[in-house]
Amino acid sequence: MISEATTPRVLTAQDRCDSCSAAAQVVAKFLNGELMFCGHHAKEKHSLLKEKAVDIYDPNSVFHTL
């Protein structure tokens, strides 16, 4: 499931990509935690995230540009 801006969560400048430390654009929630990704890494891992994540928070519609 991909959530957009309707979720009350707000990404801030302190939220960083877990792959490269760039600004986080997407948050993928799993059963045991969450990972944050910049736009580049979110697009790179798009199909795997859609398959494995319980929820994906994508307030900037990064996945809609694919």
N, C-alpha and C positions, 0 to 999 in steps of 0.2 A: 504494500500500500504506500503511495506517495502522498504526503501531506504538504500543503502549501501554506500560505500566510494565515490561514484560519486558526492555526495552532498558536497558543499564547507565548510560545518560546521566542526569544529574540537572540540572534547571534550578535556578539559584540567583537570588538577588536582583539579581545583576549582569547577568543575561540580560534584555535589554530588547527590546520590540517595535521592529522596524525602521520602522514607520509612525508611531508616536506616542510612543515611549519608556516606555510602561506596562510592567508586568511581563510577560515572555514566558510564554505558556501552550502554544504550539505551535511546533515547529521543522519547517520544510519544507526538505528537501534536494533540490538540483538537481544536474545534471551538473557545473556550474561553481561550486558553493558552496551556502550555505544562508541562509535568511531566518527570522527569529523574529517571531512575531505574538502580540499579546495576544488574549484571547478574542474581543473585539469584532471586530477586524480579521480574525482567522482565520475567524470565521463569515461575515463579509462576503465574503471571498475563497474560501470553501469549494469551490465547484465548479471554479474556476480552479486552485486548488492540487491538487485531486484529479486534474485533467487533466494538469497540467504537472510536478508534483513526482515525483522518483524514490522518495522515502520521506517520510512525515509522522510525526513523533514527537508524540504527543498523550497525555501521561501523565494528564491530568485529564479525558479523554474529552469535550473541548469539542465535537467533531463529533458525538458521540452524543446531544447535547441538541437537535439540529436536527430 
